[in-house]
Amino acid sequence: YKSILPATVLGANEKIRTGHIGVGGMGSADLIFVMKRNDMEPIAVCDLYPKNALRAQELAKKKPGLNPTTHHDFREVIDNKDVDAVVIATPDHWHALCTLHAADAGKAIYCEKPAATTIGEGAAMVEAVRRNNVVFQAGNMQRSGEHFREAVQMVRNGYIGKVHRVETWIHDKEPIAGMGMGDNDRAKWEAEGLDWDFHQGWTEHVPFNTNRWIYDFRWFLDYSGGKLTDWGAHLLDIALWAMEDEDVKPTLQPKSVVANGGKWVLEDNRTTPDTLDVLYEFDDFTMSFTNRVWNAHIPADADDHGIMFHGTLGSLQVSRGGYKVWATENNSLEGKPTLEEKQVGPSQLNEPHWENFANCVRSGEDPISTVEVIHN
């Protein structure tokens, strides 16, 4: 009956059939997470580079009974009436169009972050998902980590007092040469099946360069936003979540934003900054994001990435490695008892995130990372 009823109407014991759009690095990882589940079954894989699609197909075939079809055009996956949910792991500039097509087709959607490359695209995604009443889970899997949820609840409950400053950071130690200047031999790669014109999509078409493709597309403003929309989308998400009162449809917005930095060090052809500091001003707190690509030095008691909440009673740092709480010297403010300093280790992120998505595909409820969350 799948060809008659909406794709999201599933029996309690029926498998969720997935179509995977983009099966490079992150897309292959998502495919593996789906394959690990007994209630999900990938039946189609799509990529503009045939080697990726064939590799994904062979990967899926390692699980008995799986043999997904391969596709070049993402619309073929969405048009397949047997596909219940689409998994979007394309370069960032394709997230919006794939989401709009999938939502209009009534498919459940799992879309990697960031939402899009412009605010307008993100707003269109929100409208399409809600108009079509489809389930949308963003790839912000940190929200499903038990230690992240616990840290967020501690901030919300005032464990470290009133928070007026939030810091987020991620640093790298790339050599000054960076990723180099890339390969411009378009004919060589097109002989292997790469569709460079399709890959560029609606962006301004430019000469082929391997650095603008596969993983490194994120360092070009035509397709992404550099480290800010790469890791920043994860870090700022947790920061905002802790400072929000609403989980599903967040409304917290900055009064002003200022960014400073530039491409000052690396000698490669990226167009995104290698040095960046961003400061967001809210009504009663400030939030920052900082990244150095060329020098990863950090204080001895900090992680190489993370979110730090500074409250009137103490500070809380949370990362994928767990969370830590430090008390301030004046932690008996407002007559409250001295807070307990504590440290908690990491928890699973991806497995519970996919569990949440599968449960919501069956129930029709909002997942933990909605389209509004990733847009905000």
C-alpha positions in Angstrom: 0.0 0.0 0.0 3.0 2.3 0.0 2.1 3.5 -3.5 -1.3 4.6 -2.3 -0.8 6.1 1.2 1.7 8.8 2.2 5.2 7.5 2.7 5.2 8.4 6.3 2.2 6.2 7.1 3.9 3.0 8.2 2.8 -0.1 10.1 4.4 -0.6 13.5 6.6 -3.4 12.2 7.2 -2.2 8.7 10.7 -1.2 7.6 11.4 2.4 6.8 12.8 2.4 3.3 15.5 5.1 2.7 16.9 6.9 -0.3 20.3 8.4 0.1 21.2 11.6 -1.8 24.9 12.2 -1.6 27.0 9.2 -0.5 30.5 10.7 -0.1 32.1 10.8 3.3 29.2 11.8 5.6 26.7 10.2 3.3 28.5 6.9 3.6 28.5 7.2 7.3 24.8 7.9 7.3 24.2 4.8 5.1 26.1 2.7 7.7 24.0 4.0 10.5 20.9 3.0 8.6 22.3 -0.4 7.8 22.9 -1.1 11.5 19.2 -0.8 12.2 16.8 -3.7 11.6 13.8 -1.4 11.0 15.4 0.7 8.2 16.4 -0.4 4.7 18.3 1.6 2.1 16.8 1.0 -1.3 18.4 3.8 -3.4 21.6 5.7 -3.4 22.5 8.8 -5.5 25.6 10.7 -6.2 27.0 12.9 -9.0 30.2 11.0 -8.9 29.5 7.4 -10.1 32.3 5.9 -8.0 30.6 7.1 -4.8 27.2 5.6 -5.8 28.7 2.3 -6.8 30.8 2.2 -3.6 27.7 2.9 -1.5 25.8 0.2 -3.3 28.5 -2.4 -2.6 28.7 -1.3 1.0 24.9 -1.8 1.4 25.1 -5.2 -0.3 27.3 -6.5 2.6 24.1 -6.7 4.6 22.1 -9.7 3.4 19.1 -8.8 1.3 20.2 -5.2 0.5 20.9 -4.1 -3.1 19.9 -0.5 -3.5 19.5 1.1 -7.0 22.0 3.7 -8.1 21.1 7.2 -9.4 22.6 10.3 -10.9 19.7 12.7 -10.4 18.3 13.1 -6.8 14.8 13.6 -8.2 14.8 9.9 -9.3 15.2 8.9 -5.6 12.4 11.3 -4.5 10.1 10.1 -7.2 10.4 6.5 -6.1 7.1 5.8 -4.3 8.7 3.0 -2.2 11.1 5.5 -0.6 9.7 6.6 2.8 12.6 8.8 3.9 15.4 10.6 2.1 18.8 11.2 3.6 20.4 14.4 2.3 24.2 14.5 2.6 25.1 16.6 -0.4 27.3 19.7 -0.4 25.6 22.5 1.6 24.3 24.5 -1.4 22.1 21.5 -2.5 20.4 21.0 0.9 17.5 23.4 0.2 16.5 22.2 -3.2 16.6 18.5 -2.2 14.6 19.3 0.9 11.9 21.3 -1.0 11.5 18.4 -3.5 11.4 15.8 -0.8 8.9 17.7 1.3 6.5 18.3 -1.6 6.7 14.6 -2.3 5.6 13.8 1.2 8.9 12.1 2.3 10.4 12.1 5.7 13.7 13.9 5.7 17.1 13.5 7.4 19.3 16.4 6.3 22.9 17.1 7.3 23.8 20.5 8.7 24.0 23.4 7.9 20.4 24.0 6.8 21.4 26.0 3.7 23.8 28.7 2.4 21.4 31.6 2.7 18.7 32.7 5.2 16.2 32.7 2.4 16.8 29.1 1.5 16.4 28.1 5.2 13.1 29.9 5.5 11.9 28.2 2.4 12.8 24.8 3.9 10.9 25.6 7.1 7.8 26.6 5.1 7.9 23.5 2.8 8.4 21.1 5.7 5.5 22.6 7.8 3.2 23.0 4.8 3.6 19.4 3.8 3.6 18.2 7.4 6.6 15.9 7.0 9.1 14.7 9.6 12.4 16.5 9.4 15.5 15.6 11.4 18.7 17.7 11.1 22.1 16.0 11.4 22.9 17.9 14.6 23.4 14.6 16.4 25.0 16.2 19.5 21.4 17.0 20.6 20.8 13.2 21.1 23.9 12.7 23.3 23.0 12.1 26.9 25.8 14.2 28.3 24.9 17.1 26.0 21.3 17.0 27.1 22.3 16.8 30.7 24.7 19.8 30.3 21.9 21.8 28.6 19.5 21.1 31.4 22.0 22.1 34.0 22.4 25.5 32.3 18.7 25.9 32.0 18.1 25.0 35.6 20.6 27.5 36.9 23.2 25.1 38.1 26.0 27.5 37.3 23.8 30.6 38.1 22.7 33.1 35.5 24.7 32.8 32.3 25.8 36.0 30.6 28.6 34.8 28.4 28.9 31.7 26.1 32.0 30.8 24.1 32.3 28.3 21.3 35.6 27.3 19.5 37.2 24.8 17.2 40.9 25.1 16.2 43.0 23.3 13.6 46.7 22.8 12.9 46.9 22.8 9.1 50.3 23.6 7.5 50.7 27.0 5.9 50.3 25.3 2.5 46.8 24.3 3.5 45.1 22.0 1.1 47.2 23.2 -1.8 45.9 24.6 -5.1 44.0 21.5 -6.3 43.7 19.8 -9.7 42.2 21.7 -12.6 42.0 18.7 -15.0 38.3 18.7 -15.6 38.5 16.2 -18.5 40.2 13.6 -16.4 37.5 13.6 -13.7 34.6 13.9 -16.1 36.0 10.7 -17.8 35.3 9.1 -14.4 31.8 10.4 -14.5 31.9 13.6 -12.5 29.1 16.0 -13.6 30.7 19.3 -12.8 27.9 21.5 -14.1 25.3 19.7 -12.1 27.4 19.8 -9.0 27.6 23.6 -9.2 23.8 23.9 -9.5 22.5 27.4 -9.1 25.8 28.9 -8.0 28.0 30.9 -10.4 29.7 28.4 -12.7 33.5 28.5 -12.5 36.3 26.4 -13.9 36.7 22.9 -12.3 39.1 22.5 -9.3 39.2 19.4 -7.1 39.3 21.6 -4.0 35.8 22.8 -4.8 34.5 19.2 -4.8 34.0 16.4 -2.3 35.0 17.3 1.3 36.8 20.6 0.6 33.8 22.3 -1.0 33.0 23.7 2.5 36.0 26.1 2.2 34.5 28.0 -0.7 31.8 30.6 -0.1 30.0 29.6 -3.3 28.9 26.4 -1.6 29.3 26.7 2.2 30.5 29.0 5.0 33.7 27.5 6.1 34.3 26.4 9.7 31.4 28.5 11.0 28.8 26.4 9.1 30.8 23.2 9.5 31.7 22.8 13.2 30.0 26.1 14.2 26.6 24.7 13.2 27.1 22.0 15.9 28.6 24.2 18.6 26.3 27.2 18.3 23.3 24.8 18.2 24.1 23.5 21.7 24.8 27.0 23.0 21.5 28.3 21.7 19.6 25.2 22.9 20.8 25.7 26.5 19.9 29.4 26.4 16.4 28.8 24.8 13.2 28.0 26.5 11.7 26.3 23.5 13.1 23.0 22.1 11.2 22.4 18.8 10.7 25.9 17.4 13.4 28.1 18.7 12.9 31.9 18.7 16.1 33.2 20.3 17.7 35.7 17.9 20.7 38.0 18.3 20.3 41.8 18.4 23.5 42.3 16.5 26.4 40.2 15.0 29.9 41.3 14.3 32.6 39.1 12.6 36.3 39.8 12.3 39.0 37.8 10.5 40.2 36.8 7.0 42.3 34.5 5.0 45.6 35.7 6.3 47.8 32.7 6.6 47.1 29.7 4.4 48.4 29.7 0.8 45.8 27.5 -0.8 42.8 28.7 -2.9 40.0 28.6 -0.3 37.8 31.7 -0.1 36.6 31.2 3.6 38.6 32.7 6.5 41.5 30.9 8.2 41.1 33.2 11.2 37.7 34.1 12.5 36.0 35.6 15.5 32.2 36.2 15.6 30.4 37.9 18.5 26.6 37.6 18.9 24.8 40.1 21.2 21.5 39.1 22.9 19.4 40.9 25.4 21.4 39.7 28.5 24.3 37.7 27.2 26.9 37.5 24.5 27.9 34.4 22.5 31.1 33.9 20.4 32.6 31.6 17.8 36.3 31.4 17.1 38.4 29.4 14.8 42.1 29.3 13.9 43.0 26.9 11.0 46.8 27.3 11.3 47.4 27.2 15.1 45.5 24.8 17.4 47.1 25.8 20.7 44.6 25.8 23.6 44.8 26.1 27.4 45.7 22.8 29.1 42.3 22.3 30.7 40.3 22.9 27.5 39.3 20.6 24.7 40.2 21.3 21.0 36.5 22.2 20.5 33.6 23.0 22.8 31.1 25.3 24.3 31.8 27.1 27.5 28.9 28.7 29.6 30.0 31.3 32.1 27.5 31.8 34.9 27.4 33.7 38.2 28.1 30.6 40.2 30.5 28.7 37.9 31.4 27.7 34.4 30.4 24.6 32.4 32.4 23.3 29.3 30.8 20.7 27.1 32.2 18.9 24.1 32.0 15.5 22.4 34.4 14.3 25.1 32.0 15.0 27.9 31.4 18.0 30.2 33.2 19.7 33.2 31.9 22.1 35.8 34.1 24.6 37.7 32.9 26.7 40.6 33.7 30.4 40.8 35.3 32.0 43.9 32.1 33.9 44.6 29.9 30.8 44.0 27.7 31.5 47.1 26.0 34.5 45.4 22.3 35.1 46.1 22.5 32.8 49.1 22.8 29.6 47.0 25.0 26.8 48.2 28.4 26.1 46.7 27.9 24.1 43.5 29.5 20.7 43.1 32.3 20.6 40.6 31.9 17.6 38.4 33.2 15.9 35.2 31.2 13.5 33.0 32.5 11.5 30.0 31.1 11.1 26.5 27.9 9.4 25.4 26.6 8.0 22.1 25.5 10.6 19.6 24.6 9.1 16.2 22.8 5.9 17.3 20.2 7.6 19.5 19.8 10.4 16.9 18.8 7.8 14.2 16.6 6.1 16.8 14.8 9.4 17.4 14.4 9.9 13.7 13.0 6.4 13.1 10.5 6.7 16.0 9.3 10.1 14.7 8.9 8.7 11.1 6.4 6.2 12.6 4.7 8.6 15.0 4.7 11.7 12.9 6.0 13.7 15.9 8.8 16.3 15.7 12.3 14.9 16.2 14.9 16.4 18.5 16.4 18.6 15.8 13.6 20.1 13.7 13.9 22.2 10.6 13.4 25.4 12.7 16.4 24.3 14.9 18.8 23.9 12.0 17.5 27.1 10.3 17.9 29.2 13.5 
